[in-house]
Amino acid sequence: MTRDALPALAATRGWPVRADHCFQRILLDQACGGCWYDRIAGRPAYAHADDAVLARAVALAEAARDGAADLPAMNRQSLAWRGKGQAIRRSR
């Protein structure tokens, strides 16, 4: 999903991200309820996350693909968890 399906939809949906690792960050942060690196030991995260986190991330990816989840809002929340929300607002 993050390598093909979601990046292919990004331009037509006006999503603020295009790269696979950005989708992975957003989905894993949402699935963890905060920065994934505070909750998952080891990298790459998808190889070290437990099944429940991965299932939540996949469900969120499917919901974004299907238009049932707001990917830009999830991105804003992910950036806010990382302390980058203010920088995004100032640059617009």
C-alpha positions in Angstrom: 0.0 0.0 0.0 2.7 2.5 1.0 5.0 1.8 -2.0 2.4 1.7 -4.8 -1.3 2.3 -4.0 -1.1 5.4 -1.8 1.7 7.2 -3.8 -0.3 6.6 -7.0 -3.3 8.4 -5.4 -1.4 11.2 -3.9 -1.4 13.7 -6.8 -5.1 13.2 -7.7 -6.2 13.6 -4.1 -4.0 16.6 -3.3 -2.2 14.8 -0.5 0.8 16.6 1.0 3.1 13.5 0.8 4.2 11.3 -2.1 7.1 9.2 -0.7 6.5 5.7 0.7 8.4 6.4 3.9 6.1 9.4 4.6 3.0 7.2 4.3 4.7 4.7 6.6 5.4 7.5 9.1 1.8 8.7 9.1 0.2 5.3 9.3 2.5 3.9 12.0 2.3 7.1 14.1 -1.5 6.9 13.9 -1.5 3.2 14.7 0.8 3.8 17.7 -1.0 7.0 18.9 2.2 9.0 18.8 5.6 8.8 17.2 6.2 5.2 16.2 9.9 5.4 17.3 8.8 6.0 20.9 6.8 2.7 20.8 8.6 0.4 18.4 12.1 -0.8 19.2 14.1 -1.4 16.0 14.2 -0.3 12.4 12.6 -0.8 10.0 9.5 -0.2 12.1 7.3 -2.5 10.1 9.6 -5.4 10.8 9.6 -4.8 14.6 6.0 -3.7 15.2 3.6 -6.1 16.8 0.7 -7.5 14.8 -1.9 -5.3 16.4 0.0 -2.1 15.4 0.5 -3.4 11.9 -3.2 -4.4 11.6 -4.2 -0.8 12.6 -1.7 0.7 10.1 -3.0 -1.5 7.3 -6.7 -0.7 8.2 -5.8 3.1 8.1 -4.1 2.7 4.8 -7.1 0.9 3.3 -9.4 3.6 4.8 -7.2 6.4 3.2 -7.2 4.6 -0.1 -11.0 4.2 0.1 -11.6 7.8 1.0 -12.8 7.0 4.5 -9.8 8.4 6.4 -8.4 11.9 6.1 -4.8 11.4 5.2 -3.8 15.1 5.3 -5.3 15.3 8.9 -3.3 12.2 9.9 -0.2 13.8 8.4 -0.8 17.0 10.4 -1.2 15.0 13.6 1.9 13.0 12.9 3.9 16.2 12.4 2.5 17.7 15.5 3.6 14.7 17.5 7.1 15.4 16.2 7.0 19.0 17.1 6.8 20.1 13.4 3.2 21.4 13.3 4.2 25.1 13.8 6.8 25.0 11.0 4.2 23.7 8.6 1.7 26.4 9.4 4.3 29.2 9.1 5.5 28.1 5.7 2.1 28.3 4.1 
